[in-house]
Amino acid sequence: MYTPEQLCKTIRSVYPDVGACGENIKTCFDPDNMAWVVQLKHGNRKLSTYVDPEDATPCMDGKQCLSLGLQIFQLKDNLGFRGGSS
């Protein structure tokens, strides 16, 4: 297993424009849902998504980030990212 900080750094490596870990990106593992919770903040808006470990682990292992990347892309799009970070 990996830490929330490691997951956040991986998300930033795929999407460096989302901002800083702990500020614009928050990650934690939700044991009740057996999934990672990823929250993005852009301006005054925040959105969260659940990421299954099966989707995050390949990216964390340096193999492929398609599933995790798509989920973060959708969060960014829903928050109105137009490049740059807030």
N, C-alpha and C positions, 0 to 999 in steps of 0.2 A: 504494500500500500504506500501511498505517497501523502505528503502533507498538503494542507490548504495553500501554503506559501508556494510549494512546488507547482501546484496546479495553476495558481495565479501567474506565476512566471512563464509557464508554458502558454497560457492564453495571451499574455503580453508578447511572447515571441511570434505568435501567429498574427495578432492584431496590436501592434505597438501604439496605435492611435487611441486606444481605449482609456488610457490614463494609468494612474499608479495603483499598485496593489495596496489594499487597505483603505484607499481613498475612493477611487472610481470603480475598482473591482474588489468584490468580497467573495470569498469562497469558504464553504464549510461542508462537512459531511453530515447528512441527516440520517441517523441510524433508523428512525422510524420508517423512512421511505427507502432506505438502502440506496441512496443516491446523493450525488454532490449537488449542493445548491450554489449557483453562480448568480451573483447580483451585479448588475452594471448600473452606474450612476452617470448621467450626462446632464449637466446643468442642475435643475431642481427635480429632475425625473429619475426614478429608479424602477428597474424591472428585474425580475428573477426568473430563473429556469432551473429545472432539475436535469442533471446530466447523469445518466446511468454509468456506473463504473466501466461497463463493457464498451462504452463510447469514449470515455476519457483515457482508459489504460493504454490503448494502442498509441495514442498521441504522446502520452507520458513516456512510453517506451521508445519514442522516436521513430515509430513505424509509419503511421498515417493519421492525419488529424481531420479527416473529412467530416465525420459525425460531430465532433466537438466544434470544429470550425463553423459548420452550418448553424449550429445552435447559437453560437456567439454572434454570427453574422445577423441572424434574425433578431436577436436582442438589440444589436446596434441599429438595425434598420428601424425597429419599432421605437427606439429612443430618438431617432432623427439625427444620427451621426452624419455629418457631411464632410468628414475629414477633420483632423485635429482633435484635441481632447479638451474637456471642460473640467 
